Amino acid sequence: MIVIIAILIFILAYLYGSQATARLIAKGARSLNINKVGTGLADTENIYTNISKPLGILVGALDLVKAYVFLQVINFILVQVEPFMGLAHFENLYKMNMMMVYGLGMLLGHCLPLQYHFKGGRGIFTYMGFFAYFSPWPVVITAAIAWFLVVKYRQIRFAQYLSVILPPLLFQGSYFILPKILSSYHQDLPPYFVGIMFFNAIFMGVLNILVSRRLGEI
């Protein structure tokens, strides 16, 4: 039963992630089909570069918040319903390991949505919101640096790469600098958390390579 619930939550996460904010904003604000604009990707970069910079910023912020809130809500619901389920090991459904799995489901949904023939976005902000659930400070710092690179030097692609690899690096390094601050967030993080997040960064890289190949960028 626990496995079935976990699979259902993963599917829910995938479907939730596949509802791209960029698609909704482009349609609602400008009556545009995002797949026929610019790169054709339903992501922040396409909105920011080819439709509107303010709308692009809004989409990025909403994607980040969307991912973060989803994991918070799933955790809250599972904790609340546990006493009424009467199932052994129910708490495993909201342990950090499983929350990471649900986060990956969102990433897959955003980058490879089945209902849109696997034509999604790059998932950078969804990834950052996913990471922020476990440790927000690395994401806040990364977002500030990436924003500076985009505004000052127009290095959008480099900022994207940085947004993927920098959070786990900052998280690992901050243990030596800000241990007290970090200890106030999710004390039940597994000891191999950094390794898993580096795996997620590699996973993001693979997804973006697939997207770039489809666009003919590589």
HELIX and SHEET records of a PDB file:
HELIX    1   1 ILE A    2  SER A   18  1                                  17    
HELIX    2   2 THR A   21  ARG A   30  1                                  10    
HELIX    3   3 ILE A   34  LYS A   36  5                                   3    
HELIX    4   4 THR A   44  ASN A   50  1                                   7    
HELIX    5   5 LYS A   53  MET A   85  1                                  33    
HELIX    6   6 PHE A   90  TYR A   94  5                                   5    
HELIX    7   7 MET A   96  CYS A  111  1                                  16    
HELIX    8   8 LEU A  114  TYR A  116  5                                   3    
HELIX    9   9 ILE A  124  PHE A  134  1                                  11    
HELIX   10  10 PRO A  136  TYR A  153  1                                  18    
HELIX   11  11 ILE A  156  SER A  174  1                                  19    
HELIX   12  12 PRO A  179  LEU A  182  1                                   4    
HELIX   13  13 PHE A  193  LEU A  215  1                                  23    
END                                                                             
